[in-house]
Amino acid sequence: MDASELVTIMKQVAQRDRQAFATLYKSTAAKLYGVVLRILYRPDLSDEVLQDVYLKIWDKAADFDATKSSVITWMVTIARNRALDIKRRKQPQSVEDLPESVEIAAESDDPLQSRELREALQQVNLCMQGIEQPKRDMVLLAYLHGLSREQLAQKFNAPVATIKTWLHRSLAQLRLCLQSRAEGSA
Amino acid sequence: MSTPDRDDIGLLAGEYVLGTLDESEHNDLSVRRSHNAQLDQIITAWEQRFAPLALAIKPVEPPAEVFSGLLRRLDSHVRAGDNIVQLQRQVKRWRRVAVGVSALAASLLAYVGFQSLRPAQPDQLVAVLQQSDTSPAFLVSVDIKSRELTIRSVAAPAQQGKSYELWIVNDKLGAPRSLGVVDTQGATVRRALVTYDSTVVRDAVYAITLEPRGGSPTGHATGPILYTGKLLEMAQ
């Protein structure tokens, strides 16, 4: 199912079409489950969170705005936010369980991704490569694995205030890089 | 305390999306986002910047029982939701035709079993605090003249060792201000809004967070935001 078909399905879900809701789930659940599992690590929690996410999507389908976001980006944002909410409430996992460094997939052949999204991944990859280590890993561990400032401080053996400063510098650098690349290609 | 400049807000919004803000900062930003379109736009921009990374994560097929469980939950979710959707439609219809205040208030309150509110007056405003369109949790009533606020749980479950705390959120106030801890049994009545301007009270977003027992120890929201809502003018 491609991105434009998903928009049609989402409109049907907004009309309370259960068949469309089932189709949406079948087409996107593996993607969202991957995101949630990466943050929570625990399948028992992730199963329930995935259900929470789809109930929220059911409730909010009418709010989806195709001019602001793709369907899958909107859904992934809901999934990440719910997973992070639950992670904040539960006992945090040990930083020892986390990977030493984080690789970003260079590209994805997932049909849910439009050409624009694949290009956006290339852009963000290039800009992330410009952030020096270990700051790059900090940003990725936070975004992809849901690590808090405290967990990053523990993992990288640095004060929390330093982590905050590094994150802000990395974010500023990333924003600038993405903005200048967007202006360059405009 | 210095006012954060635009760039600080931009980077805080980035951390909000990363998920690295501490609970208090995160909740402050969540509440402010809900009524500040510019901040919402900044946060959305960060979500868009990072989204390709999440979309590149390898898909993992969830167990089959997750879907069957979801359908079961959807059934009860829809049943619960139908009631509040109906309630909201009633409120909108009532507002449109400008029926008498007491008829509206009586129907609304009878509908949700909120009999302890005093008879409605023209200056009485009501808000339904909810997580989504289908999950009402608290009803708030404000007498704008006396600034007296009444809040009652409709469907908020008691949380062991925790307290619900009510906040008033309005850009004119800066950070969200506490209106006190709320009981899950019966109605809580207090003159908590007496120091606030009536315009601030009318335009504010009201939010419930889950805090340690007795309320936030810091004076700022520290727990997750569970429910939000705005006051409806009952007499038009």
Interface residues (C-beta under 8 A of the other chain):
Chain A: R16 R18 F21 A22 Y25 A29 A30 K31 Y33 G34 V35 L37 R38 P43 S46 D47 L50 Q51 Y54 L55 K56 W58 D59 K60 K68 S69 I72 T73 V76 T77 R80 L84 D85 K87 R88 R89 I104 A105 E107 S108 D110 L112 Q113 L117 A120 L121 Q123 V124 M128 V139 L140 A142 Y143 L144 G146 L147 S148 R149 L152 I163 K164 L167 H168 L171 A172 L174 R175 L178
Chain B: D7 G10 L11 G14 E15 V17 L18 G19 T20 D22 E23 H26 T44 E47 Q48 R49 F50 A51 P52 L53 A54 L55 A56 I57 K58 P59 V60 E61 P62 P63 E65 V66 F67 G69 L70 L71 R73 L74 H77 V78 G81 S132 D133 T134 S135 P224
